[in-house]
Amino acid sequence: MSATDNKTVRLTMAQALVRYLAALRVDAGGGATEPLFGGVFAIFGHGNVAGLGEALYQQRNDPLNPLPTYRAHNEQGMAHAAIAYAKAHMRRRMMAVTTSIGPGATNLLTAAALAHVNRLPVLLLPGDVFVSRAPDPVLQQIEDFSDGSVSANDAFKPLSRYFDRIIYPEQLLTALPRAIQTLTDPANCGPVTLALPQDVQTMAYDYPADFFEPRLVSFRAAPAAQDELDEAVALLRAAKNPLIVAGGGVLYGLAGEALRDFAEQHGVPVAETQAGKSALAWDHPLQLGAIGVTGSPAANLLAAEADLVLAVGTRLQDFTTGSNSLFAKAKLVSLNVNAFDALKRRGVGVQCDAKLGLQALSARLEGWRSDAAWRDKAQAEAAQWRATVAAITARRDVALPYDGEVIGAVQRSHPASTQRDIVVCAAGTLPAELHKLWRTATPGGYHVEYGFSCMGYEIAGALGVKMAKPDAEVIVMVGDGSYLMMNSEIATSVMLGKKLIIVVLDNRGYGCINRLQQACGNAPFNNMFDDCLQGEQGAPHIDFAMHAKSLGAHGENVKTIAELEAALQRARGADATYVVCIDTDPTRTTSEGGCWWEVAVPEVSEREQVRAARTRYEQGKQGQRK
């Protein structure tokens, strides 16, 4: 890395890439800055070890701009951790991940899709085949018989907000600024893939020295257009029974205070999506709780009766809208940074930053409030729901607890749980129960990936959260199915000294889908261990605590809620990742709340149960918004 003169510096493509990333800074408050990239997760193989691996080694202890490299145990898992890191930082900081070609790269595809769906930034740096084609095909290369330019990395194109293949070192001069713009753009935020051919990684070029000067990255906050505000204000002023649906954009826009101020000033109750939960403190008088298929009875009742819904920062997923049936008759105003989301369901779209949009609307709505009877009803329903949550999660002796009772035990295990704990989950029954029952007063205290609802995100994602928020108690709540899909980052958490508390709820199978299967009239089949094809030895008895210990963590199995609370006390005081497993009931769920969700049922079947379910399905579709 010798400078040829005072204006250029000769670097390999890989060295230039790493140096550029390491120099990017963000505002940390109080006049301080911190790196935009918290580090790079890497699993080395042929395709990235020689070029990018050497560059990362040189940069790891750079006196001005160090960039740490973290080793993981699964490529998908490390990408999940990187994505969770960005989500925990409300998209203001992020990570990169690098893999070899072949299976190392394709293992990232699920994580790329997850980041794409959830609008979360992650920089993917998969190795690629030789541009020279001197060795062709190389180990792990996928060959397209009709297109010699295709490699496995082309599979990232539909899963990336921006994709580029660096076939000349000087391409970085345009590709890297475009990549960073995408990663930090509030509307277009998502995964970026830069495919890195292994020979090009090692090629040198005389780069402009000022390309690597430290640069402060700013995050744009777009104001609303006046004509869009005019239309939204007119609709709001005519509304008597309005409802706010708060989505993830409230958190990413750092708009929690603006949301609270708007709700209080105008008397508008608030319901939260999965991504938006924690935007408003759980005990605020106007907090109705979760909305939709996994929603509270308070939120869903008022959603059904609202004459206007102000959707802030939500992409209006079917779980939020009850497959477009929950507030089908209400007028809709969507405030969103992304026009694609703002225009959904033929609503009135206001394309802007969540904080600026709420503040602008509030200023234009001075003197306007919802009807007093509506406000009173909202506060009464919210208070009743909080009392119901307390009753559901209260300590009780049961032979086989269910998820709601386990959630209560987790939160009782520390008096400041609502302020200091961050719960992490993604799939199965738990997201529904946590959406309803988890209580938090801290923005980001609820970290559930429910855009892709990806089994296996939980433990890896929690590692990323802990890396972003080292002073928080990060608690993973995960079913046995998701644990078995991906648990290897337990070993990474031990290696990095990033303690997690992992609560495994073992119901001996995929309990959530088993219930959905039967709700559709189907027989229980291939979900629970008891309903699966088995060999002579039968289904395995899995000792999750022993497995955790084999990965270097602490672990114990418990049977009762009282034993669970005691184990959680030990886990909170432990010095390393701690896994606690408890058997749970696969049949019981929280019956309160919820709404219709469209799951297509066979139109023809020999089973009476399926025919009855089809009738219910057709009846449900009658309530959908047209």
KATA-V813697 format. One record per pair of residues at least 24 apart in sequence whose ideal C-beta (glycine too) atoms are under 8 Angstrom apart, sorted by sequence separation. I is the first residue (numbers start at 1). J is the second residue. D is the distance in whole Angstrom. If there is no record, write none. Layout:
<<I;J;D> <I;J;D>>
This chain:
<<75;99;5> <242;266;8> <244;268;5> <246;270;6> <251;275;7> <255;279;8> <256;280;7> <260;284;7> <271;295;7> <303;327;5> <306;330;5> <307;331;7> <308;332;8> <309;333;7> <311;335;7> <312;336;8> <313;337;8> <321;345;7> <418;442;7> <421;445;6> <422;446;8> <423;447;7> <424;448;7> <425;449;8> <426;450;7> <458;482;5> <459;483;7> <476;500;6> <478;502;7> <480;504;6> <552;576;7> <553;577;4> <554;578;4> <555;579;4> <556;580;6> <557;581;5> <558;582;5> <559;583;7> <596;620;5> <97;122;7> <101;126;7> <128;153;5> <243;268;7> <244;269;7> <246;271;7> <247;272;8> <248;273;7> <251;276;7> <271;296;8> <293;318;8> <294;319;6> <308;333;7> <310;335;7> <311;336;8> <316;341;7> <422;447;6> <423;448;7> <444;469;8> <457;482;8> <458;483;8> <474;499;8> <475;500;8> <476;501;7> <478;503;7> <479;504;7> <480;505;7> <552;577;8> <553;578;6> <554;579;7> <555;580;7> <556;581;8> <557;582;8> <96;122;8> <97;123;7> <99;125;8> <100;126;8> <101;127;4> <126;152;8> <242;268;5> <243;269;6> <244;270;5> <245;271;6> <246;272;5> <247;273;5> <250;276;5> <293;319;5> <300;326;6> <315;341;5> <335;361;8> <403;429;6> <407;433;6> <419;445;8> <426;452;8> <427;453;5> <455;481;6> <456;482;6> <460;486;6> <463;489;5> <474;500;5> <475;501;5> <476;502;4> <477;503;5> <478;504;6> <479;505;5> <480;506;4> <553;579;6> <555;581;7> <598;624;8> <40;67;6> <42;69;5> <94;121;5> <95;122;7> <96;123;4> <97;124;6> <98;125;4> <99;126;5> <100;127;5> <101;128;6> <126;153;5> <161;188;6> <243;270;8> <244;271;7> <245;272;8> <246;273;7> <248;275;3> <249;276;8> <251;278;7> <272;299;8> <292;319;5> <303;330;8> <314;341;7> <403;430;6> <407;434;7> <411;438;8> <418;445;7> <426;453;6> <427;454;6> <428;455;7> <455;482;4> <459;486;7> <466;493;7> <474;501;7> <475;502;8> <476;503;7> <478;505;7> <479;506;8> <480;507;7> <596;623;7> <39;67;6> <40;68;7> <41;69;8> <42;70;7> <43;71;7> <83;111;6> <94;122;6> <95;123;7> <96;124;8> <97;125;7> <98;126;7> <99;127;6> <101;129;6> <161;189;7> <166;194;6> <243;271;6> <245;273;7> <247;275;6> <248;276;5> <251;279;6> <271;299;4> <292;320;4> <316;344;5> <411;439;6> <426;454;6> <427;455;4> <459;487;6> <470;498;7> <473;501;7> <475;503;7> <477;505;7> <479;507;7> <480;508;7> <481;509;7> <39;68;4> <40;69;5> <41;70;5> <42;71;6> <43;72;6> <75;104;5> <79;108;5> <91;120;7> <94;123;7> <96;125;6> <98;127;7> <161;190;4> <163;192;8> <164;193;8> <165;194;8> <166;195;7> <247;276;4> <250;279;4> <291;320;6> <292;321;7> <293;322;6> <315;344;7> <316;345;6> <404;433;5> <408;437;8> <426;455;7> <456;485;4> <457;486;8> <460;489;4> <463;492;6> <467;496;8> <480;509;8> <481;510;5> <548;577;8> <35;65;7> <37;67;7> <38;68;8> <39;69;7> <40;70;7> <41;71;8> <42;72;8> <43;73;8> <75;105;8> <91;121;6> <126;156;7> <160;190;7> <161;191;6> <162;192;5> <163;193;5> <164;194;5> <165;195;4> <166;196;6> <167;197;6> <246;276;4> <292;322;6> <403;433;4> <407;437;5> <426;456;8> <427;457;7> <455;485;5> <456;486;3> <459;489;5> <463;493;5> <39;70;6> <41;72;5> <43;74;8> <76;107;5> <80;111;6> <83;114;6> <87;118;7> <160;191;5> <161;192;6> <162;193;8> <163;194;8> <164;195;7> <166;197;7> <169;200;6> <245;276;8> <271;302;7> <407;438;6> <426;457;4> <427;458;8> <455;486;8> <459;490;6> <462;493;8> <467;498;6> <479;510;8> <508;539;8> <548;579;4> <35;67;7> <43;75;6> <75;107;4> <76;108;7> <79;111;3> <83;115;5> <124;156;7> <159;191;7> <160;192;6> <163;195;8> <165;197;7> <168;200;7> <221;253;7> <271;303;6> <426;458;5> <466;498;4> <479;511;7> <547;579;8> <74;107;7> <75;108;5> <79;112;7> <87;120;5> <160;193;4> <167;200;6> <184;217;6> <186;219;7> <246;279;5> <269;302;6> <404;437;6> <425;458;6> <463;496;8> <466;499;7> <479;512;8> <18;52;7> <76;110;5> <80;114;7> <86;120;5> <159;193;8> <166;200;6> <169;203;5> <173;207;7> <186;220;6> <246;280;7> <292;326;6> <424;458;6> <459;493;8> <466;500;6> <545;579;6> <17;52;8> <43;78;7> <76;111;5> <83;118;7> <86;121;5> <156;191;8> <168;203;8> <169;204;7> <170;205;5> <172;207;8> <173;208;8> <184;219;6> <185;220;7> <186;221;7> <187;222;8> <291;326;7> <426;461;7> <463;498;6> <544;579;6> <545;580;8> <19;55;8> <42;78;8> <75;111;8> <79;115;8> <86;122;6> <124;160;7> <131;167;5> <157;193;8> <169;205;4> <186;222;7> <276;312;8> <311;347;7> <506;542;8> <545;581;6> <14;51;4> <18;55;4> <22;59;5> <41;78;4> <83;120;5> <101;138;7> <102;139;7> <103;140;7> <128;165;6> <156;193;4> <170;207;8> <180;217;7> <276;313;7> <424;461;5> <463;500;7> <544;581;4> <13;51;7> <14;52;5> <17;55;7> <18;56;6> <41;79;7> <102;140;3> <169;207;8> <173;211;7> <276;314;6> <424;462;4> <462;500;5> <506;544;7> <12;51;7> <15;54;8> <83;122;5> <101;140;5> <102;141;7> <156;195;7> <275;314;7> <14;54;7> <15;55;4> <18;58;8> <19;59;7> <22;62;7> <41;81;6> <82;122;5> <100;140;7> <101;141;7> <102;142;7> <153;193;7> <462;502;7> <504;544;5> <14;55;4> <18;59;5> <41;82;6> <273;314;5> <313;354;5> <424;465;6> <459;500;7> <12;54;8> <23;65;5> <56;98;8> <153;195;4> <268;310;7> <312;354;6> <12;55;7> <15;58;7> <22;65;4> <79;122;6> <116;159;5> <422;465;6> <434;477;7> <459;502;6> <15;59;8> <22;66;7> <112;156;6> <116;160;7> <151;195;7> <273;317;7> <393;437;6> <22;67;4> <79;124;7> <116;161;7> <243;288;8> <274;319;7> <312;357;7> <392;437;6> <19;65;7> <21;67;6> <52;98;5> <106;152;6> <109;155;6> <113;159;5> <245;291;6> <273;319;8> <274;320;8> <312;358;7> <502;548;7> <38;85;6> <105;152;5> <109;156;7> <112;159;4> <273;320;5> <389;436;7> <422;469;6> <430;477;5> <105;153;6> <108;156;8> <112;160;6> <389;437;6> <430;478;7> <18;67;6> <106;155;7> <430;479;6> <48;98;5> <101;151;7> <102;152;6> <109;159;6> <389;439;7> <422;472;5> <424;474;6> <429;479;7> <38;89;8> <48;99;6> <49;100;7> <101;152;7> <105;156;8> <421;472;7> <422;473;7> <424;475;7> <425;476;7> <428;479;4> <502;553;8> <47;99;8> <48;100;5> <101;153;8> <420;472;6> <421;473;5> <422;474;5> <423;475;5> <424;476;5> <425;477;5> <427;479;8> <47;100;4> <48;101;8> <259;312;7> <420;473;6> <421;474;8> <422;475;7> <423;476;8> <424;477;7> <425;478;7> <428;481;6> <41;95;6> <44;98;8> <45;99;7> <46;100;6> <47;101;4> <421;475;6> <423;477;6> <428;482;6> <38;93;6> <40;95;7> <41;96;7> <42;97;7> <43;98;8> <45;100;3> <46;101;7> <47;102;7> <427;482;6> <37;93;7> <38;94;7> <39;95;6> <40;96;5> <41;97;4> <42;98;5> <43;99;6> <44;100;7> <45;101;8> <48;104;8> <123;179;7> <426;482;7> <1;58;7> <36;93;6> <37;94;6> <38;95;5> <39;96;8> <40;97;7> <41;98;7> <42;99;8> <43;100;7> <45;102;8> <47;104;7> <255;312;7> <494;551;7> <495;552;8> <35;93;8> <36;94;7> <37;95;6> <40;98;6> <47;105;8> <245;303;8> <255;313;7> <484;542;7> <490;548;6> <494;552;4> <528;586;7> <34;93;7> <37;96;6> <45;104;5> <243;302;6> <414;473;7> <494;553;6> <123;183;6> <243;303;6> <253;313;6> <487;547;7> <491;551;4> <493;553;8> <43;104;6> <121;182;8> <122;183;8> <241;302;8> <252;313;7> <483;544;7> <490;551;5> <491;552;6> <503;564;8> <121;183;4> <250;312;6> <251;313;8> <480;542;7> <490;552;8> <121;184;7> <243;306;4> <249;312;6> <250;313;5> <488;551;8> <490;553;5> <241;305;6> <242;306;6> <245;309;6> <247;311;7> <249;313;2> <480;544;7> <487;551;7> <241;306;5> <242;307;7> <243;308;7> <244;309;8> <245;310;7> <247;312;6> <248;313;6> <249;314;7> <410;475;6> <503;568;8> <26;92;6> <131;197;5> <186;252;7> <241;307;5> <242;308;5> <243;309;5> <244;310;5> <245;311;5> <246;312;5> <247;313;4> <248;314;7> <26;93;6> <124;191;6> <126;193;7> <128;195;4> <130;197;6> <132;199;6> <186;253;7> <240;307;6> <241;308;7> <242;309;7> <243;310;7> <245;312;7> <246;313;7> <247;314;3> <410;477;7> <501;568;7> <121;189;5> <123;191;8> <124;192;7> <125;193;8> <128;196;6> <129;197;6> <130;198;6> <131;199;6> <239;307;5> <242;310;6> <244;312;6> <246;314;7> <247;315;7> <120;189;7> <121;190;7> <122;191;5> <123;192;5> <124;193;4> <125;194;6> <126;195;6> <127;196;6> <128;197;4> <129;198;7> <130;199;5> <131;200;6> <239;308;4> <245;314;6> <119;189;5> <120;190;7> <121;191;7> <122;192;8> <124;194;7> <126;196;7> <127;197;8> <128;198;7> <238;308;8> <407;477;7> <501;571;5> <119;190;6> <120;191;8> <121;192;7> <123;194;7> <125;196;6> <127;198;5> <406;477;7> <501;572;7> <515;586;8> <236;308;7> <514;586;7> <515;587;7> <52;125;7> <235;308;6> <247;320;8> <116;190;5> <127;201;8> <236;310;7> <515;589;7> <21;96;6> <52;127;7> <115;190;6> <116;191;6> <245;320;7> <302;377;7> <430;505;7> <499;574;7> <502;577;7> <504;579;6> <506;581;6> <508;583;8> <511;586;3> <115;191;4> <302;378;6> <499;575;7> <501;577;8> <502;578;7> <504;580;7> <506;582;7> <507;583;7> <511;587;8> <48;125;7> <499;576;6> <500;577;5> <501;578;5> <502;579;5> <503;580;5> <504;581;4> <505;582;6> <506;583;5> <507;584;5> <509;586;7> <48;126;8> <499;577;5> <500;578;8> <502;580;7> <503;581;8> <504;582;7> <506;584;7> <507;585;7> <508;586;7> <47;126;8> <48;127;4> <112;191;5> <302;381;7> <497;576;8> <498;577;8> <499;578;7> <501;580;7> <503;582;7> <505;584;4> <507;586;4> <520;599;6> <47;127;3> <111;191;8> <298;378;8> <301;381;6> <432;512;8> <519;599;8> <521;601;7> <46;127;7> <47;128;7> <112;193;7> <520;601;5> <45;127;7> <47;129;8> <428;510;7> <429;511;6> <494;576;6> <298;381;4> <428;511;7> <429;512;4> <494;577;6> <516;599;7> <243;327;7> <253;337;7> <297;381;8> <298;382;5> <428;512;5> <493;577;5> <521;605;7> <523;607;8> <40;125;8> <427;512;8> <522;607;8> <37;123;8> <298;384;7> <429;515;8> <521;607;6> <523;609;8> <243;330;8> <249;336;6> <298;385;4> <490;577;6> <522;609;8> <249;337;6> <297;385;7> <521;609;4> <522;610;7> <94;183;6> <286;375;8> <296;385;5> <490;579;7> <521;610;4> <288;378;7> <520;610;7> <521;611;7> <297;388;8> <521;612;6> <46;138;8> <239;331;7> <286;378;6> <521;613;3> <46;139;6> <47;140;8> <91;184;8> <286;379;7> <288;381;7> <289;382;7> <410;503;6> <520;613;5> <521;614;7> <46;140;8> <285;379;5> <288;382;5> <519;613;7> <91;186;8> <259;354;8> <287;382;6> <235;331;6> <258;354;7> <262;358;5> <266;362;7> <286;382;7> <289;385;6> <101;198;7> <236;333;7> <258;355;5> <261;358;8> <262;359;8> <265;362;6> <285;382;6> <288;385;7> <406;503;7> <91;189;6> <98;196;8> <235;333;6> <255;353;8> <285;383;7> <255;354;4> <259;358;6> <262;361;7> <266;365;6> <406;505;6> <473;572;7> <253;353;5> <255;355;4> <258;358;4> <262;362;5> <289;389;8> <232;333;5> <253;354;3> <254;355;6> <258;359;5> <261;362;7> <21;123;8> <252;354;8> <253;355;5> <266;368;6> <267;369;4> <268;370;6> <403;505;6> <232;335;8> <255;358;6> <266;369;5> <267;370;4> <283;386;7> <250;354;5> <258;362;8> <265;369;8> <266;370;7> <282;386;8> <249;354;5> <267;372;8> <269;374;8> <269;375;8> <267;374;8> <17;125;8> <267;375;4> <269;378;4> <269;379;8> <224;335;8> <235;348;6> <269;382;7> <222;337;6> <232;348;6> <231;348;5> <232;350;5> <228;348;8> <228;349;7> <229;350;6> <228;350;5> <228;351;7> <228;352;8> <225;350;8> <236;361;7> <224;350;5> <225;351;7> <92;219;7> <224;351;7> <225;352;8> <91;219;8> <224;352;4> <233;361;7> <237;365;7> <242;370;6> <119;248;7> <222;351;7> <223;352;6> <232;361;6> <236;365;6> <241;370;7> <118;248;8> <222;352;5> <223;353;7> <240;370;7> <241;371;6> <222;353;5> <229;360;6> <233;364;5> <237;368;5> <239;370;7> <240;371;5> <319;450;7> <221;353;4> <224;356;7> <229;361;7> <233;365;6> <236;368;7> <242;374;8> <119;252;8> <220;353;8> <223;356;5> <224;357;5> <241;374;5> <221;355;7> <222;356;7> <223;357;8> <240;374;6> <317;451;7> <221;356;6> <229;364;6> <224;360;5> <282;418;7> <315;451;8> <223;360;7> <224;361;8> <294;431;7> <294;432;4> <293;432;8> <295;435;7> <296;436;6> <294;435;4> <295;436;7> <294;436;6> <36;180;8> <52;196;7> <51;196;7> <290;435;4> <55;201;8> <290;436;5> <51;198;6> <289;436;7> <36;184;8> <48;196;7> <50;198;7> <47;196;8> <52;201;6> <65;214;7> <48;198;7> <51;201;3> <64;214;8> <187;337;5> <188;338;8> <47;198;5> <50;201;7> <51;202;5> <186;337;4> <187;338;4> <20;172;7> <46;198;7> <50;202;7> <186;338;8> <187;339;7> <409;561;5> <413;565;6> <13;166;6> <16;169;7> <48;201;7> <408;561;8> <412;565;6> <437;590;7> <436;590;6> <17;172;6> <21;176;8> <406;561;7> <409;564;5> <413;568;4> <13;169;4> <16;172;5> <20;176;5> <24;180;7> <283;439;8> <405;561;6> <409;565;5> <413;569;6> <433;589;7> <436;592;8> <12;169;7> <118;275;7> <274;431;7> <282;439;4> <432;589;7> <433;590;6> <436;593;6> <277;435;6> <282;440;6> <283;441;7> <406;564;7> <410;568;6> <414;572;6> <432;590;8> <13;172;6> <17;176;7> <281;440;8> <282;441;6> <401;560;8> <409;568;7> <413;572;6> <281;441;4> <401;561;6> <429;589;6> <90;251;6> <91;252;5> <274;435;6> <277;438;8> <90;252;5> <278;440;5> <432;594;8> <277;440;8> <397;560;7> <398;561;7> <401;564;8> <90;254;6> <187;351;8> <278;442;6> <279;443;6> <397;561;7> <278;443;5> <396;561;7> <397;562;8> <278;444;6> <395;561;6> <186;353;7> <278;445;5> <395;562;8> <278;446;4> <277;446;4> <395;565;8> <277;448;7> <274;448;6> <275;450;7> <274;450;4> <275;451;7> <406;582;6> <17;194;8> <274;451;8> <406;584;7> <17;196;8> <36;217;5> <401;582;7> <403;584;6> <14;196;7> <402;584;6> <13;196;8> <33;216;6> <400;583;6> <401;584;6> <402;585;5> <400;584;7> <401;585;7> <400;585;4> <404;589;8> <402;588;4> <403;589;7> <404;590;5> <13;200;5> <14;201;4> <256;443;5> <402;589;7> <403;590;8> <13;201;5> <14;202;7> <12;201;7> <13;202;7> <16;205;7> <23;212;5> <25;214;6> <27;216;7> <12;202;5> <13;203;6> <23;213;7> <24;214;8> <25;215;7> <26;216;7> <12;203;6> <13;204;8> <16;207;5> <20;211;7> <23;214;5> <24;215;6> <25;216;5> <26;217;5> <27;218;8> <12;204;5> <13;205;7> <20;212;6> <23;215;6> <25;217;7> <251;443;6> <11;204;7> <12;205;8> <19;212;5> <24;217;5> <26;219;8> <251;444;7> <10;204;6> <11;205;7> <10;205;7> <16;211;8> <10;206;5> <11;207;6> <16;212;8> <119;315;8> <9;206;7> <10;207;8> <8;206;4> <9;207;6> <392;590;6> <8;207;6> <8;208;6> <9;209;5> <392;592;8> <7;208;7> <8;209;6> <4;206;6> <7;209;6> <6;209;7> <7;210;8> <9;212;7> <388;592;6> <3;209;7> <119;338;8> <326;595;5> <325;595;7> <326;596;8> <325;596;5> <322;595;4> <323;596;7> <325;598;8> <322;596;5> <323;597;6> <322;597;6> <323;598;4> <319;597;7> <318;597;7> <318;598;7> <345;625;6> <300;593;6> <299;593;8> <300;594;7> <297;592;5> <300;595;5> <325;620;7> <328;623;6> <296;592;7> <297;593;5> <328;624;6> <329;625;8> <296;593;5> <323;620;8> <328;625;4> <295;593;5> <325;623;4> <294;593;8> <295;594;7> <325;624;5> <294;594;7> <295;595;7> <324;624;5> <325;625;7> <293;594;6> <323;624;6> <324;625;4> <293;595;6> <290;593;7> <292;595;6> <293;596;8> <293;597;4> <321;625;8> <118;449;7> <119;451;8> <118;451;4> <88;422;8> <117;451;4> <118;452;7> <114;449;7> <117;452;5> <114;451;7> <114;452;4> <113;452;6> <84;424;7> <114;454;5> <114;457;7> <110;454;7> <90;443;8> <90;444;7> <88;444;6> <88;447;7> <87;447;7> <87;449;8> <84;447;7> <84;449;8> <95;464;8> <84;457;8> <80;454;8> <93;468;7> <80;456;7> <84;460;7> <88;464;7> <80;457;5> <84;461;4> <87;464;8> <88;465;5> <83;461;7> <84;462;7> <86;464;8> <87;465;8> <77;456;7> <81;460;5> <84;463;7> <85;464;4> <89;468;5> <76;456;7> <80;460;4> <81;461;7> <84;464;3> <85;465;7> <88;468;4> <80;461;5> <83;464;7> <84;465;5> <88;469;6> <77;459;8> <78;460;7> <81;463;5> <82;464;6> <85;467;6> <77;460;4> <81;464;4> <85;468;5> <76;460;8> <80;464;7> <84;468;8> <74;460;7> <81;467;7> <80;486;8> <81;489;6> <77;486;6> <80;489;8> <76;486;7> <77;488;6> <78;489;7> <81;492;8> <74;486;6> <77;489;5> <74;488;5> <78;492;8> <73;488;4> <74;489;7> <77;492;8> <72;488;8> <73;489;6> <72;489;6> <73;491;6> <73;492;6> <72;492;5> <71;492;7> <70;492;8> <71;495;8> <70;496;7> <39;467;8> <38;467;7> <38;468;7>>
